[in-house]
Amino acid sequence: MGTARHAELTCSRCGADTVHEVVYAGRLLAEVTCTVCGRTYGRDVRADYLADLRQRLITKPGRMLRRLRKDPLRFASSLPKTVPAKPLELLDEIRVVWQSGRNRRR
Amino acid sequence: MIGGMQRRAHAAAVVLASGSGTRVGADVNKVYLPLAGRRLVSWSLAAFARVPGIGTLVLVTRPQDHELVEWVLEREVDGAEVEVVHGGRSRQESELRALRHLAERIDSGAIDTVLLHDGARPLASPALIAGVLQTARRHGGAVPGLAADDIAAVTGDALEHLPRGTAIRAQTPQAFSARPLLDAYEEAARRGFDGTDTSSVMERFSGLPVHWVAGEQENIKVTYAHDLVIAERVLASANYRR
């Protein structure tokens, strides 16, 4: 599901530090959920996602070039792992974006 | 290195990212959570790198975050050289380790001021950082904060409202003259004193005057889940620039 991270944040409902699932659609924060009580903060990212994706695509060659110049060996060795994963990552992002529509009512 | 800045610079910025956050199920320390395309901690490092007069950037991390830190510094803090120091068991011990890392340069006079910043505050602006640095250089110490006129003191069961203008909510970065800061932390370590923040250690072990600088409403500490949402909105409204 998009990119999900799990980090310790304070839950205002539990009143304690708990593990939260933080879900991203690309660079956009889509949802933060307390894994103990289920309290969720989310937003509808559908409108922002396309603009953000466009920006990422435009800046990608520059970012790749910068990394290539900085450390060519490390950059080249990372490609076999990162390139094949991109289409799946994109599909996951689109799924998160689609699902974020339910946050519209919140 | 940023355009020969190292030669002229006399201030060091220390960003603390060695907090625990290791509850079972958490795969990342919150300071490494992405926020608008960069980790929380990267926003802070980038802001410090843009302030003239800051020549050394130190990131205090946990040893187990080594690979992630390398990844973040390679991709997100382009153009600035960041020195990585492993933190201790407490915030104060982490600060002491960072200061000991800088000790030689403090002793030689190459670093005259140190700014200490919480990595969970990604939105401190270069203007705020510059203001704190300037005030610390003028007076010895500087702490940013917001007027907290809604704070009440509790005595037993009774509430006592503090007079207006007598309380602030302290923020970071907090900046101090480097030599007295290092001395105060060494003395605190010798005596086993554990302060609440940098200024509390300075208050106890240094006679350095510490001045208050107006903080920024946006300079929030990401603590609650909704703080992440707010921080992203603040960045979006500023076109993802600080």
HADDOCK unambig.tbl for C-alpha pairs under 7 A between the chains (distance, minus, plus):
assign (segid A and resid 5 and name CA) (segid B and resid 27 and name CA) 6.81 0.50 0.50
assign (segid A and resid 6 and name CA) (segid B and resid 25 and name CA) 6.81 0.50 0.50
assign (segid A and resid 6 and name CA) (segid B and resid 26 and name CA) 4.72 0.50 0.50
assign (segid A and resid 6 and name CA) (segid B and resid 27 and name CA) 5.30 0.50 0.50
assign (segid A and resid 6 and name CA) (segid B and resid 28 and name CA) 6.25 0.50 0.50
assign (segid A and resid 7 and name CA) (segid B and resid 26 and name CA) 4.60 0.50 0.50
assign (segid A and resid 7 and name CA) (segid B and resid 27 and name CA) 6.18 0.50 0.50
assign (segid A and resid 7 and name CA) (segid B and resid 28 and name CA) 5.33 0.50 0.50
assign (segid A and resid 7 and name CA) (segid B and resid 29 and name CA) 5.94 0.50 0.50
assign (segid A and resid 7 and name CA) (segid B and resid 30 and name CA) 5.44 0.50 0.50
assign (segid A and resid 8 and name CA) (segid B and resid 21 and name CA) 5.38 0.50 0.50
assign (segid A and resid 8 and name CA) (segid B and resid 23 and name CA) 6.76 0.50 0.50
assign (segid A and resid 8 and name CA) (segid B and resid 26 and name CA) 6.07 0.50 0.50
assign (segid A and resid 8 and name CA) (segid B and resid 30 and name CA) 6.37 0.50 0.50
assign (segid A and resid 9 and name CA) (segid B and resid 223 and name CA) 5.78 0.50 0.50
assign (segid A and resid 9 and name CA) (segid B and resid 224 and name CA) 5.54 0.50 0.50
assign (segid A and resid 9 and name CA) (segid B and resid 225 and name CA) 5.84 0.50 0.50
assign (segid A and resid 10 and name CA) (segid B and resid 223 and name CA) 5.79 0.50 0.50
assign (segid A and resid 10 and name CA) (segid B and resid 224 and name CA) 4.52 0.50 0.50
assign (segid A and resid 10 and name CA) (segid B and resid 225 and name CA) 6.31 0.50 0.50
assign (segid A and resid 11 and name CA) (segid B and resid 224 and name CA) 5.94 0.50 0.50
assign (segid A and resid 11 and name CA) (segid B and resid 225 and name CA) 6.30 0.50 0.50
assign (segid A and resid 12 and name CA) (segid B and resid 224 and name CA) 6.78 0.50 0.50
assign (segid A and resid 19 and name CA) (segid B and resid 23 and name CA) 6.94 0.50 0.50
assign (segid A and resid 19 and name CA) (segid B and resid 25 and name CA) 6.53 0.50 0.50
assign (segid A and resid 19 and name CA) (segid B and resid 26 and name CA) 5.77 0.50 0.50
assign (segid A and resid 27 and name CA) (segid B and resid 36 and name CA) 5.21 0.50 0.50
assign (segid A and resid 27 and name CA) (segid B and resid 37 and name CA) 4.68 0.50 0.50
assign (segid A and resid 28 and name CA) (segid B and resid 36 and name CA) 5.95 0.50 0.50
assign (segid A and resid 32 and name CA) (segid B and resid 225 and name CA) 6.42 0.50 0.50
assign (segid A and resid 41 and name CA) (segid B and resid 226 and name CA) 6.52 0.50 0.50
